[in-house]
Amino acid sequence: MKKRTRFILVLAVLAACFWFLWPSISWYVRTPKDQQSLALGSLEKIKDYTTLKAKEEVDALISLAKENPDSVLDDSYGYLVKAAKKNYKEAAKVYKSAGQEAPAVPSVMTVSAVLNSFSMSYDPSGAIQSVIEGKYRDEILKAKKRYNSSVKLGLDLSGGMNIIVRADLDAALKAQNPDEVTDEAQFKKDAMAQAIETLTGRIDKFGLTSPVIRQQGEDRIYIEIPGAADSESVNTIIMGKGILNFRLVDEDATAAFNSYYAANAANAFTADGKLRDPSVIPEDCEVMGLYQKDDYGLDERIAYLAVKKAVALDGKHVTKALVTADQTTNQPEVNFVLDSEGADIFATFTAANVGKRLAIVSDDKIKSAATIRQAINGGSVSLSGGFSVEEAQNIQKILQTAWLEVPLEVESQQVVGASLGDQAIHQGMMALAVGLLLVLGFMLMFYLGAGVNAVVAQILNMYIMFSVLSAFNLTLTLSSIAGMILTVGMSVDANVIIFERIKEELRAGKSRAAAIVSGFDNAFWAIMDSNITTFIAAAFLTQLGTGSIQGFAVSLSIGVCSSVFTALIVSRLMFDFQTDVVGKKNMSISWRVK
């Protein structure tokens, strides 16, 4: 490989590693501790905080305007001043269209001028509170996104959440045809295995790394999620009650309920959510809320619909779902595929109900209600209706993940404090730093100037390892740190082999440039053989091991690859730079060889 090619390759790798590492740097270094605490909370807590904070800000601004209306807002309110200027411009358009003189945009945005700009809206206090709330919401949600893209600390370092989930095996058994179940014990065993497999796939799908999932007793599942103790992780995994189905919307019953609700909104439902006067709708119907995601990603009820109690189609028949774009309108639509049994059921049902709306129900919430335009045969179904991309993706996620044949419920969840986490992090990092310093000190003392190359290579080696952990959102545990410490000791092996080969060539009377070329060429296969065998062993451990063994093997695998790169590419480039650019003729590589 030519020197220019090696140089470009090293630059590309370093740039890519910085790109991968940036989310972790942003989270652990650039994000304030108080913002981290907020970002690690649930979306409900974030919403409560931003709503309260916005109300406090509005009250403070109103008080300030009463005391000193000409006071100028400081730079922290720049976003609010920008919104106020936009309000004046929008108001000017309205006044102009009405043939009236528009209010002038103030040259200095005082607190009274800012508040006056929002008074032009229908709901002045609500409008300014919405802007302030949006500012805090965006900051916290961006921080939450940074956390999700960064290296996570394992349960042994950061704490996390322990969850015990109960699988309702009896309900699953009752849902089966009694003639098809010959061995109840075997059925329950298979059902538990399926539930664990489903949960494992669901956790992987939502990006939760290095979880522990195992069976406890006959019908309990133990889940350990490292990192943020966020109750939404549980809701995401379990997806409520985990039942998805399709039901027909009764338009007449919906209209009747809406009329009743308009007159009795405060007393329409009992404390447990039941309709207080069931006679409002037919006996074969029930009222459910139609939900969509709000700005926080939470379900927000936008309407009520009356749907038939009879399930038209179970979600278990859905085999695949994806988001596509309509070829004519280019609007997002959701396509899903049914199994053969579901295709027959759906074809018969849609043929009999053309023109009516079909609701997708998950956890007693209506996620979507689309009109049946024609009989749908073949099991390939398309949902459209002016969805946004986010709405379409939410429906896709529901169709893909919301069905569990074994009903699950969270029996208990416990936050595990990282009482020893700080101490473990300190001791692990101290061991890593001391080990690195001792190894590098030895290389400098024994190999003199050439040892500097080894020092740089080892520092870049650690940099690459952390970058790869960040790139794949892997979890850093004590066992991972142990793998890194072992890598530090092993990775200098390649440098030692190269340096010893170069010393042999120098003793044979070769020049610096010739000794470097021969040394790297002769050391190449010795380095590759030893590292390939180590990588094979580590790779098998990553596949066959679990828990701490897997964490150790993953960090060792990454370290083996990065150490080979730094020894053969980075170190060689440094030697060539000193020879060809700096113009060194002699080699500082040993006390006895010059």
C-alpha positions in Angstrom: 0.0 0.0 0.0 1.4 3.4 -1.0 2.1 6.1 1.7 -0.6 8.4 0.3 -3.2 5.7 0.4 -2.3 4.8 4.0 -2.5 8.5 4.9 -5.9 8.9 3.3 -7.1 5.7 5.0 -6.0 6.8 8.4 -7.7 10.2 8.0 -10.9 8.5 6.8 -10.9 6.1 9.8 -10.2 8.9 12.3 -12.9 11.1 10.8 -15.4 8.2 10.8 -14.5 7.3 14.4 -15.1 11.0 15.5 -18.5 10.9 13.8 -19.4 7.8 15.6 -18.1 9.0 18.9 -19.7 12.5 18.8 -23.1 11.4 20.2 -21.3 10.0 23.3 -19.1 13.1 23.6 -22.2 15.3 23.3 -24.1 13.3 26.0 -21.4 12.6 28.6 -19.4 15.8 28.2 -21.5 18.6 26.6 -24.9 17.8 28.1 -25.4 19.4 31.6 -26.3 17.0 34.5 -29.7 18.5 35.1 -30.6 18.1 31.5 -29.4 14.5 31.6 -31.7 13.8 34.5 -34.6 15.3 32.6 -33.8 13.4 29.4 -33.6 10.1 31.2 -37.1 10.6 32.7 -40.3 9.3 31.0 -42.1 11.3 28.4 -44.9 12.0 30.8 -42.4 13.5 33.3 -40.8 15.6 30.5 -44.3 16.8 29.4 -45.2 17.7 33.0 -41.9 19.5 33.5 -42.0 21.6 30.3 -45.7 22.5 30.9 -44.9 23.7 34.4 -41.7 25.5 33.3 -43.6 27.3 30.5 -46.3 28.4 32.9 -43.8 29.8 35.3 -42.0 31.7 32.5 -45.3 33.2 31.3 -46.2 34.3 34.8 -42.7 35.8 35.2 -43.0 37.7 31.9 -46.4 39.1 32.8 -45.2 40.2 36.2 -42.1 41.9 34.6 -44.3 43.7 32.0 -46.5 45.1 34.9 -43.4 46.3 36.8 -41.4 47.6 33.9 -43.0 47.3 30.5 -40.0 48.8 28.7 -37.5 46.3 30.0 -35.5 44.5 27.3 -35.4 40.7 27.4 -32.0 39.1 27.7 -30.4 36.8 25.1 -31.9 33.7 26.6 -35.3 34.8 25.2 -34.0 35.2 21.7 -36.3 32.4 20.5 -39.3 34.3 21.9 -38.2 37.6 20.3 -37.9 35.7 17.0 -41.5 34.3 17.4 -42.8 37.8 18.3 -41.4 39.3 15.1 -43.0 36.5 13.2 -46.3 37.3 14.9 -46.1 41.0 13.8 -45.4 40.0 10.2 -48.4 37.5 10.2 -50.6 40.2 11.8 -49.5 42.7 9.1 -50.8 40.3 6.4 -54.1 39.9 8.1 -54.6 43.7 8.6 -53.5 44.4 5.0 -56.0 41.9 3.6 -58.7 43.6 5.6 -57.7 47.0 4.3 -56.6 48.2 7.8 -53.3 49.7 9.0 -51.1 47.1 10.4 -49.3 47.7 13.8 -45.7 48.6 13.3 -42.9 46.2 14.3 -41.2 47.7 17.4 -37.5 48.7 16.8 -36.7 47.4 20.3 -38.4 44.2 21.4 -39.4 45.0 25.0 -41.2 42.6 27.2 -44.5 44.4 26.6 -43.9 44.4 22.8 -43.3 40.6 22.9 -46.5 40.0 24.9 -48.5 42.3 22.7 -47.4 40.2 19.6 -49.0 37.2 21.2 -52.1 39.1 22.2 -53.0 39.2 18.5 -53.7 35.5 18.6 -57.0 33.9 19.6 -55.5 32.4 22.8 -52.7 34.8 23.9 -51.6 33.0 27.0 -51.8 29.6 25.3 -49.8 30.8 22.3 -46.9 32.2 24.2 -46.9 29.2 26.6 -46.8 26.9 23.6 -43.7 28.6 22.2 -41.9 28.5 25.5 -42.9 24.9 26.1 -41.7 23.9 22.6 -38.3 25.4 23.4 -37.8 23.4 26.5 -39.3 20.3 24.9 -37.0 20.4 21.9 -33.9 20.8 24.2 -34.8 17.8 26.4 -35.9 15.5 23.5 -32.7 16.3 21.6 -30.8 15.4 24.7 -32.8 12.1 24.9 -31.9 11.4 21.3 -28.2 12.0 22.0 -28.5 9.5 24.9 -30.1 6.9 22.6 -27.2 7.2 20.2 -24.4 7.1 22.7 -22.5 4.3 24.5 -24.7 3.0 27.4 -23.4 2.1 30.8 -24.4 -1.4 31.9 -26.5 -2.1 35.0 -23.3 -2.8 37.0 -22.1 0.8 36.2 -25.2 2.9 35.9 -28.0 1.1 37.5 -31.2 0.4 35.6 -34.5 -1.4 35.9 -35.5 -4.9 36.9 -38.9 -6.0 35.6 -40.9 -9.2 36.4 -43.5 -10.0 33.8 -46.3 -12.5 34.3 -47.4 -14.5 31.3 -51.1 -15.5 31.5 -50.7 -19.0 30.3 -54.3 -20.0 31.4 -55.7 -17.2 29.2 -53.6 -18.4 26.3 -54.8 -22.0 26.8 -58.4 -20.9 26.9 -58.0 -19.1 23.6 -57.0 -22.4 21.9 -59.3 -24.9 20.5 -59.6 -27.6 23.2 -59.4 -30.4 20.6 -56.0 -29.1 19.4 -54.3 -29.1 22.8 -53.5 -32.7 23.8 -50.8 -31.9 26.4 -51.5 -28.8 28.5 -48.0 -28.9 30.2 -46.2 -29.0 26.9 -48.4 -26.2 25.6 -47.6 -23.9 28.5 -43.9 -24.7 28.1 -44.0 -23.8 24.4 -46.1 -20.7 25.1 -43.5 -19.4 27.6 -40.7 -20.1 25.1 -42.6 -18.1 22.5 -43.2 -15.2 24.9 -39.5 -15.0 25.8 -38.6 -15.1 22.1 -41.1 -12.4 21.3 -39.9 -10.1 24.1 -36.3 -10.7 23.1 -37.0 -9.7 19.5 -39.0 -6.7 20.6 -36.3 -5.4 22.8 -33.8 -5.7 20.0 -36.1 -4.0 17.6 -36.4 -1.0 19.9 -32.7 -0.7 20.4 -32.3 -1.7 24.0 -28.8 -3.2 24.3 -27.4 -6.0 26.4 -30.7 -7.0 28.2 -31.0 -10.0 30.5 -34.2 -12.0 29.8 -34.8 -15.3 31.5 -37.6 -17.4 32.8 -38.5 -17.5 36.5 -40.7 -20.3 37.7 -43.5 -21.5 35.5 -45.0 -18.2 34.3 -42.7 -15.4 35.1 -40.1 -13.6 32.9 -37.3 -11.6 34.5 -36.0 -8.7 32.5 -33.0 -6.5 33.4 -32.5 -3.3 31.3 -29.4 -1.3 32.0 -29.2 2.4 31.7 -32.1 4.9 32.2 -34.7 3.6 34.6 -37.5 4.7 32.3 -40.9 3.1 32.8 -41.6 3.8 29.1 -39.1 1.1 28.2 -41.5 -1.4 29.9 -44.5 0.0 27.9 -42.5 -0.2 24.7 -41.6 -3.8 25.3 -44.9 -5.1 26.6 -47.0 -2.8 24.3 -49.8 -2.5 26.8 -51.8 -5.7 27.0 -50.2 -6.8 23.8 -53.5 -7.5 21.9 -54.1 -6.2 18.4 -57.3 -6.6 16.5 -59.5 -5.0 13.8 -63.1 -3.9 14.5 -65.8 -2.3 12.5 -66.8 1.3 13.4 -70.5 1.8 13.9 -71.2 5.3 12.5 -74.7 5.6 13.9 -73.6 4.6 17.4 -70.7 7.0 17.1 -73.0 9.9 16.2 -75.3 9.0 19.1 -72.5 8.9 21.6 -71.0 12.2 20.4 -74.4 13.9 20.9 -74.6 12.4 24.4 -71.0 13.3 25.2 -71.5 17.0 24.0 -74.2 17.4 26.7 -72.6 15.2 29.4 -68.8 15.4 28.9 -68.1 15.6 32.7 -70.2 12.6 33.6 -70.0 10.4 30.5 -67.7 7.9 32.0 -67.3 6.3 35.4 -64.0 6.3 37.4 -62.9 3.1 35.8 -63.5 4.4 32.3 -66.8 2.6 31.7 -69.7 4.4 29.9 -72.1 5.6 32.6 -75.2 5.2 30.5 -74.7 2.0 28.3 -78.1 2.5 26.6 -76.6 5.4 24.6 -75.1 2.9 22.2 -76.2 -0.6 21.1 -75.3 -3.6 23.2 -73.0 -5.0 20.6 -70.8 -1.8 20.6 -68.3 -0.1 22.9 -66.8 3.3 22.9 -63.0 3.7 22.5 -60.7 6.7 22.1 -59.0 7.4 18.8 -55.4 8.3 19.5 -52.5 9.9 17.7 -49.0 10.8 18.9 -48.4 14.3 20.3 -45.2 16.3 20.2 -43.8 14.3 23.0 -44.5 10.9 21.3 -47.3 10.2 23.8 -50.8 8.9 22.8 -53.2 11.8 22.7 -56.9 11.2 22.4 -58.4 13.2 19.5 -61.9 11.7 19.3 -64.2 8.9 20.4 -65.5 6.1 18.2 -68.1 3.4 18.8 -66.8 0.1 17.5 -68.3 -3.4 17.4 -67.4 -5.7 20.2 -67.0 -8.5 17.8 -63.4 -8.8 16.5 -63.3 -8.8 12.7 -59.7 -10.0 12.5 -57.0 -10.8 15.0 -53.6 -9.2 14.7 -51.9 -12.5 14.8 -52.8 -13.0 11.2 -50.5 -10.0 10.2 -47.2 -11.4 8.9 -45.5 -8.2 7.6 -46.1 -4.4 7.5 -44.2 -1.6 5.8 -44.6 2.1 4.8 -44.7 3.0 1.1 -45.8 6.0 -1.0 -48.9 6.1 -3.1 -47.8 6.1 -6.8 -50.4 8.7 -7.7 -50.5 11.1 -4.8 -47.1 10.3 -3.3 -48.8 10.3 0.2 -47.5 7.8 2.8 -49.5 4.6 3.1 -49.2 1.4 5.2 -49.2 -2.0 3.5 -49.5 -5.2 5.5 -49.7 -8.8 4.5 -52.0 -11.5 6.1 -51.5 -15.2 6.4 -53.8 -17.5 4.4 -56.4 -17.8 7.1 -56.4 -14.1 7.8 -56.7 -13.4 4.0 -59.8 -15.5 3.7 -61.4 -13.9 6.8 -60.5 -10.4 5.6 -61.8 -10.9 2.1 -65.2 -12.1 3.3 -65.4 -9.3 5.9 -64.4 -6.4 3.6 -66.7 -7.6 0.8 -69.7 -7.3 3.2 -68.7 -3.9 4.6 -67.6 -1.8 1.7 -67.8 1.9 2.5 -67.6 1.4 6.3 -64.6 2.3 8.5 -62.3 -0.4 10.0 -60.5 0.5 13.3 -57.1 -0.9 14.3 -57.3 -1.4 18.0 -54.3 -2.0 20.3 -54.5 -2.0 24.1 -58.1 -0.7 24.0 -57.0 2.3 22.0 -58.0 3.0 18.4 -54.8 3.7 16.5 -56.3 4.2 13.1 -59.7 4.1 11.3 -59.7 3.8 7.6 -62.6 3.4 5.1 -63.0 0.0 3.3 -63.2 1.1 -0.3 -63.5 -2.3 -1.9 -63.3 -6.0 -1.1 -59.7 -6.9 -0.3 -58.6 -10.3 -1.6 -55.2 -12.0 -1.6 -54.2 -11.0 1.9 -52.3 -7.8 0.8 -53.9 -4.7 2.4 -53.2 -1.0 1.9 -54.1 1.6 4.4 -54.3 5.2 3.2 -56.0 8.4 4.5 -53.7 11.4 4.4 -51.3 10.0 6.9 -48.2 11.9 7.8 -44.9 9.9 7.6 -44.9 9.7 11.4 -48.5 8.5 11.6 -47.8 5.8 8.9 -44.7 4.7 10.8 -46.6 4.5 14.1 -49.3 2.3 12.5 -46.6 0.1 10.9 -45.0 -0.3 14.3 -48.3 -1.3 15.9 -49.0 -3.9 13.2 -45.5 -5.3 13.5 -45.2 -5.5 17.3 -48.5 -5.2 19.0 -49.6 -8.9 19.0 -48.7 -11.4 21.6 -50.5 -14.7 21.7 -49.6 -15.0 25.3 -51.1 -12.0 27.3 -48.4 -10.4 29.4 -48.6 -8.0 32.3 -46.0 -6.2 34.4 -46.1 -7.7 37.9 -43.4 -5.6 39.4 -40.7 -3.2 38.3 -37.8 -2.0 40.5 -35.3 0.6 39.9 -31.8 -0.6 40.7 -29.5 2.1 42.0 -25.9 2.3 41.0 -24.6 2.6 44.5 -21.4 1.0 43.5 -21.5 2.2 39.9 -19.4 5.3 40.4 -16.8 3.3 42.4 -16.8 0.6 39.7 -16.4 3.1 36.9 -13.5 4.8 38.8 -11.7 1.5 39.5 -12.2 0.2 36.0 -11.0 3.4 34.3 -8.1 3.6 36.8 -7.1 0.0 36.0 -7.4 0.8 32.3 -5.3 4.0 32.6 -2.6 2.5 34.9 -2.3 -0.5 32.6 -2.0 1.7 29.5 0.5 4.0 31.2 2.7 1.0 32.4 2.7 -0.6 29.0 3.5 2.7 27.2 6.1 3.5 29.7 7.8 0.1 29.1 7.7 0.7 25.3 9.3 4.1 25.7 12.0 2.9 28.0 12.8 -0.3 26.0 12.4 1.0 22.4 13.2 4.7 22.9 12.1 6.8 19.9 10.3 4.0 18.2 8.3 3.6 21.4 6.6 6.9 20.6 5.0 5.2 17.6 3.7 2.5 19.9 2.3 5.2 22.3 0.4 6.9 19.5 -0.8 3.6 18.1 -2.2 2.6 21.5 -3.9 5.9 22.1 -5.6 5.6 18.7 -6.4 2.0 19.5 -8.5 3.1 22.5 -10.0 5.9 20.5 -11.2 3.5 17.8 -12.5 1.0 20.3 -14.7 3.5 22.1 -15.9 4.9 18.7 -17.0 1.4 17.6 -18.9 0.9 20.9 -20.6 4.2 20.2 -21.3 3.4 16.5 -23.2 0.2 17.4 -24.8 1.6 20.6 -23.2 -1.1 22.6 -23.3 -1.3 26.4 -20.2 -0.7 28.4 -19.9 -3.0 31.4 -17.2 -4.0 33.8 -16.5 -7.1 31.7 -16.2 -4.8 28.6 -13.6 -2.7 30.5 -11.8 -6.0 31.3 -11.7 -6.8 27.6 -10.2 -3.4 26.9 -7.5 -3.8 29.6 -6.5 -7.2 28.1 -6.4 -5.6 24.6 -4.0 -3.0 25.9 -1.6 -5.7 26.9 -2.1 -7.8 23.8 -2.1 -5.0 21.2 1.6 -4.0 21.9 2.5 -7.5 20.9 2.3 -6.4 17.2 4.5 -3.5 17.9 7.1 -5.6 19.7 7.2 -8.1 16.8 7.7 -5.3 14.3 10.3 -3.5 16.3 12.3 -6.7 16.9 12.2 -7.5 13.1 13.5 -4.0 12.4 16.3 -4.4 14.9 17.4 -7.6 13.2 17.5 -5.8 9.8 19.5 -3.0 11.3 22.0 -5.4 12.8 22.4 -6.9 9.4 23.6 -3.5 8.2 20.5 -2.3 6.3 19.6 1.4 6.1 16.7 2.8 8.1 14.3 2.8 5.1 15.2 -0.7 4.1 15.0 -2.0 7.7 11.5 -0.6 8.1 10.3 -2.1 4.9 11.8 -5.5 5.6 10.7 -5.4 9.3 7.0 -4.8 8.5 7.0 -7.3 5.6 8.6 -10.1 7.8 6.3 -9.3 10.8 3.1 -9.2 8.8 2.0 -12.8 8.8 3.2 -13.4 12.4 0.9 -10.6 13.5 -2.0 -11.7 11.4 -1.8 -15.3 12.5 -1.8 -14.5 16.2 -4.6 -11.9 15.9 -6.8 -14.0 13.7 -6.7 -16.9 16.1 -7.6 -14.5 19.0 -10.4 -13.0 16.9 -11.9 -16.4 16.1 -12.0 -17.3 19.8 -13.5 -14.0 20.7 -16.1 -14.2 17.9 -17.3 -17.6 19.1 -17.6 -16.2 22.6 -19.8 -13.4 21.3 -22.2 -15.9 19.7 -22.1 -18.6 22.4 -21.6 -16.6 25.5 -24.1 -14.5 27.4 -24.0 -11.6 29.8 -20.5 -10.6 31.1 -18.8 -13.2 28.9 -20.4 -11.7 25.8 -19.4 -8.1 26.8 -15.8 -9.2 27.4 -15.7 -11.0 24.0 -17.2 -8.1 22.1 -14.6 -5.6 23.4 -11.8 -8.0 22.8 -12.9 -8.6 19.2 -13.0 -4.8 18.5 -9.6 -4.4 20.2 -8.0 -7.1 18.1 -9.2 -5.5 14.8 -8.2 -1.9 15.9 -4.8 -3.0 17.2 -3.9 -4.7 13.9 -4.9 -1.5 12.0 -2.9 0.8 14.3 0.2 -1.4 14.3 0.4 -2.1 10.5 -1.0 1.1 9.1 -0.6 3.9 11.6 2.8 2.9 13.0 4.1 2.3 9.5 2.9 5.7 8.3 4.7 7.4 11.2 7.9 5.6 10.4 7.7 6.6 6.8 6.9 10.2 7.7 10.0 10.4 9.8 12.1 8.9 7.1 10.8 10.6 4.0 9.6 13.9 5.3 11.6 14.6 8.4 14.7 13.0 6.7 15.9 10.8 9.6 18.8 8.5 8.7 19.3 6.7 12.0 16.8 4.6 14.0 16.2 5.2 17.7 14.8 1.7 18.6 17.2 0.2 21.1 19.9 1.1 23.6 22.3 -1.2 21.6 21.2 -0.6 18.0 21.6 2.8 16.4 
